[in-house]
């Protein structure tokens, strides 16, 4: 017949140490995973912001071109600017 022995106190201490180490490792992994997820969300937010700024920039460039064209048209229609142009061309 088999004789069952109770685990020695030393063996219990070793198992507790391994368990505690595993727990610490698990907590560290969880912390790192959460940090990675947070960084991913931050990156997504920043990318969306960059896209919005690019879009706004294109809109402003377009408006700027329209205004530039409008100013040119006003200047060419005005005799004040035309005389200034002709004087500068004569030099």
WONOR-V581121 format. One record per residue. N is the residue number from 0. RES is the residue in one letter. SS is DSSP state (H for helix, E for strand, - for the rest). D_CENTER is the distance of its C-alpha to the mean C-alpha in Angstrom with 1 decimal. Layout:
# WONOR-V581121
{{N/RES/SS/D_CENTER} {N/RES/SS/D_CENTER}}
This chain:
# WONOR-V581121
{{0/X/-/68.9} {1/X/-/65.5} {2/X/-/65.0} {3/X/-/61.7} {4/X/-/60.5} {5/X/-/58.2} {6/X/-/55.0} {7/X/-/55.6} {8/X/H/53.8} {9/X/H/52.3} {10/X/H/50.8} {11/X/H/49.3} {12/X/H/47.7} {13/X/H/46.2} {14/X/H/44.8} {15/X/H/43.4} {16/X/H/41.7} {17/X/H/40.1} {18/X/H/39.0} {19/X/H/37.5} {20/X/H/35.7} {21/X/H/34.4} {22/X/H/33.2} {23/X/H/31.3} {24/X/H/29.7} {25/X/H/28.7} {26/X/H/27.2} {27/X/H/25.2} {28/X/H/24.0} {29/X/H/23.1} {30/X/H/21.2} {31/X/H/19.2} {32/X/H/18.5} {33/X/H/17.3} {34/X/H/15.0} {35/X/H/13.6} {36/X/H/13.2} {37/X/H/11.5} {38/X/H/8.9} {39/X/H/8.6} {40/X/H/8.3} {41/X/H/5.6} {42/X/H/3.6} {43/X/H/5.6} {44/X/H/5.3} {45/X/H/2.4} {46/X/H/4.5} {47/X/H/7.3} {48/X/H/7.2} {49/X/H/7.4} {50/X/H/10.1} {51/X/H/11.8} {52/X/H/12.1} {53/X/H/13.5} {54/X/H/15.8} {55/X/H/17.0} {56/X/H/17.6} {57/X/H/19.7} {58/X/H/21.6} {59/X/H/22.4} {60/X/H/23.6} {61/X/H/25.8} {62/X/H/27.2} {63/X/H/27.8} {64/X/H/29.8} {65/X/H/31.8} {66/X/H/32.6} {67/X/H/33.6} {68/X/H/35.9} {69/X/H/37.4} {70/X/H/38.1} {71/X/H/39.8} {72/X/H/41.9} {73/X/H/43.0} {74/X/H/43.9} {75/X/H/45.9} {76/X/H/47.7} {77/X/-/48.7} {78/X/H/51.8} {79/X/H/50.6} {80/X/H/47.9} {81/X/H/50.2} {82/X/H/52.8} {83/X/H/50.3} {84/X/H/49.2} {85/X/H/52.8} {86/X/H/53.7} {87/X/H/50.9} {88/X/H/51.8} {89/X/H/55.4} {90/X/-/54.7}}
